[in-house]
Amino acid sequence: MGLAAALAALLALAGPPALAGAPAETRVPPEVLPALGFEDQVGLRLDLGALRGRVVVIVYGGRAGLDHHVSWGKRIDRDLQSRGVYASADHVGARPVRILALAQMGGVPELIRPAVREALRRHVEAGFSLWLDWDDRMSALFGAREPHSTVVVADRAGQVRLVAWGPPEGAAWLAVSEALKRLL
């Protein structure tokens, strides 16, 4: 069973995904990436504020678009490696760009979160962190357009430079790729 199927099975118990905040069309996203904290599937903690000094790319979205979210991260990673920004052997902590895959998990009851984490541990590639947003804080701040991925790009000072929606192709891909070229 793949990661998407495992999550779908567990999360079916939680009901349909909910979008938090105002509609994307009326939302004014923050100018600076907020100092939010997230934990991954094994309990590692990440604070966005601690990433100052690096370009940060956050890919997130609802459960329906999980394959697109993964595709975004892989395509950005391949693009940066092909441009010589870093090598695959470089430790994530030493790279000038941090790509974060963030799962919007709003609506998942506290009671089944341990089962969700366990499923993720079994299905997420070793050495990879899937950061869990149990309260859908990213979509509340930056919007979401289900079932598409949302990509937030912030510069080294934490200034948000781009928020894009869609699959990792066409206009959305070009916007993200160009933003990264300008920032690196």
C-alpha positions as CSV (number, residue, x, y, z in Angstrom):
1,M,0.0,0.0,0.0
2,G,1.4,3.4,-1.0
3,L,1.7,6.4,1.3
4,A,-1.3,8.1,-0.2
5,A,-3.5,5.0,0.2
6,A,-2.4,4.5,3.8
7,L,-3.1,8.1,4.7
8,A,-6.5,8.1,2.9
9,A,-7.5,5.0,4.9
10,L,-6.5,6.4,8.2
11,L,-7.8,9.9,7.6
12,A,-11.2,8.7,6.3
13,L,-12.0,8.3,10.0
14,A,-11.3,12.0,10.5
15,G,-13.9,13.2,7.9
16,P,-13.3,15.5,4.9
17,P,-10.4,18.0,5.0
18,A,-11.3,21.5,6.1
19,L,-9.9,24.7,4.9
20,A,-9.1,27.3,7.6
21,G,-9.3,31.0,7.3
22,A,-10.7,33.4,4.7
23,P,-11.0,32.4,1.0
24,A,-7.7,32.6,-0.9
25,E,-9.0,35.5,-3.0
26,T,-9.4,37.8,0.1
27,R,-6.4,36.7,2.0
28,V,-3.4,39.0,2.6
29,P,-0.5,36.6,3.4
30,P,2.1,37.6,5.9
31,E,5.1,39.4,4.5
32,V,7.5,37.4,6.7
33,L,7.5,33.6,7.2
34,P,6.1,33.2,10.7
35,A,8.0,31.4,13.4
36,L,5.7,28.3,13.4
37,G,6.8,25.0,14.8
38,F,6.0,21.6,13.3
39,E,6.9,18.0,14.1
40,D,7.5,15.2,11.6
41,Q,6.4,11.6,11.5
42,V,9.1,10.5,14.0
43,G,8.7,13.5,16.4
44,L,11.6,15.7,15.2
45,R,10.7,19.4,15.7
46,L,11.3,22.2,13.2
47,D,10.8,25.9,13.8
48,L,10.5,28.0,10.7
49,G,12.2,30.9,12.4
50,A,15.4,28.9,12.8
51,L,15.7,28.7,9.0
52,R,16.7,32.3,8.6
53,G,19.8,32.5,6.5
54,R,18.5,30.0,3.9
55,V,16.0,30.2,1.2
56,V,12.9,28.3,2.3
57,V,10.4,26.5,0.0
58,I,7.3,25.0,1.7
59,V,5.1,22.7,-0.3
60,Y,1.7,21.9,1.4
61,G,-1.8,21.0,0.7
62,G,-4.7,18.8,1.5
63,R,-4.9,15.0,1.4
64,A,-6.4,14.9,-2.1
65,G,-3.2,16.4,-3.7
66,L,-0.6,14.3,-1.9
67,D,1.0,13.1,-5.2
68,H,1.3,16.7,-6.5
69,H,3.0,17.8,-3.2
70,V,5.6,15.0,-3.5
71,S,6.1,15.9,-7.2
72,W,6.8,19.5,-6.4
73,G,9.4,18.7,-3.8
74,K,11.2,16.2,-6.1
75,R,11.1,18.6,-9.1
76,I,12.5,21.5,-7.1
77,D,15.2,19.3,-5.6
78,R,16.2,18.0,-9.1
79,D,16.2,21.5,-10.5
80,L,18.4,22.9,-7.8
81,Q,20.9,20.0,-8.1
82,S,21.0,20.3,-11.9
83,R,21.9,24.0,-11.5
84,G,24.7,23.2,-9.0
85,V,23.0,24.8,-6.0
86,Y,23.8,21.7,-4.0
87,A,24.6,18.0,-4.5
88,S,22.5,15.1,-3.4
89,A,25.2,14.0,-1.0
90,D,25.1,17.4,0.8
91,H,23.5,17.2,4.2
92,V,20.1,19.0,4.3
93,G,21.4,21.2,7.1
94,A,24.2,22.5,4.9
95,R,22.1,23.3,1.8
96,P,21.4,27.0,1.0
97,V,17.8,26.0,0.3
98,R,15.5,24.1,2.6
99,I,12.6,22.4,0.9
100,L,9.9,21.4,3.3
101,A,7.0,19.0,2.6
102,L,4.2,19.9,5.0
103,A,1.0,17.8,5.3
104,Q,-2.2,19.7,6.2
105,M,-3.7,17.5,8.8
106,G,-6.5,19.7,10.2
107,G,-9.5,17.7,11.4
108,V,-7.5,14.7,12.5
109,P,-8.6,13.9,16.1
110,E,-5.9,13.9,18.7
111,L,-6.9,10.3,19.4
112,I,-5.9,8.9,16.0
113,R,-2.8,11.1,15.5
114,P,-0.4,8.4,16.9
115,A,-1.8,5.9,14.3
116,V,-1.3,8.5,11.5
117,R,2.3,9.1,12.7
118,E,2.9,5.3,12.7
119,A,1.5,4.9,9.2
120,L,3.7,7.8,8.0
121,R,6.8,6.3,9.6
122,R,6.3,3.1,7.7
123,H,5.7,4.8,4.3
124,V,7.9,7.9,4.3
125,E,11.3,7.4,2.8
126,A,14.1,7.0,5.3
127,G,15.8,10.2,6.1
128,F,12.9,12.3,4.8
129,S,10.7,14.4,7.1
130,L,7.0,15.0,6.4
131,W,6.2,17.9,8.6
132,L,2.7,17.7,10.1
133,D,0.4,20.7,10.4
134,W,-2.4,19.4,12.6
135,D,-4.1,22.8,12.7
136,D,-3.8,23.8,9.0
137,R,-1.9,27.0,10.0
138,M,-0.2,27.3,6.6
139,S,-3.5,27.3,4.7
140,A,-4.9,29.8,7.3
141,L,-2.0,32.1,6.6
142,F,-1.3,31.6,2.9
143,G,-4.5,30.0,1.5
144,A,-5.1,26.7,-0.3
145,R,-6.7,25.7,-3.5
146,E,-7.7,22.1,-3.2
147,P,-6.7,19.7,-4.6
148,H,-3.7,21.6,-5.7
149,S,-0.4,22.2,-3.9
150,T,0.5,25.5,-2.5
151,V,4.2,26.6,-2.7
152,V,5.5,29.4,-0.5
153,V,9.0,30.7,-1.2
154,A,10.8,32.9,1.3
155,D,14.2,34.6,1.0
156,R,17.1,34.3,3.4
157,A,15.7,37.0,5.7
158,G,12.3,35.2,5.9
159,Q,10.5,37.6,3.5
160,V,7.8,35.8,1.6
161,R,8.6,36.3,-2.1
162,L,6.0,34.0,-3.8
163,V,2.9,32.0,-3.0
164,A,1.9,29.8,-6.0
165,W,-0.8,27.2,-6.5
166,G,-1.2,24.3,-8.9
167,P,0.6,21.2,-10.1
168,P,4.4,21.3,-10.6
169,E,4.2,22.4,-14.3
170,G,3.2,25.3,-16.4
171,A,2.9,28.8,-15.0
172,A,3.1,27.7,-11.4
173,W,6.4,25.9,-12.0
174,L,7.9,28.8,-14.0
175,A,7.0,31.2,-11.2
176,V,8.7,29.1,-8.5
177,S,11.7,28.3,-10.7
178,E,12.2,32.0,-11.5
179,A,11.8,33.0,-7.9
180,L,14.5,30.6,-6.8
181,K,16.8,31.7,-9.6
182,R,16.5,35.3,-8.3
183,L,17.1,34.4,-4.7
184,L,20.1,32.2,-5.2
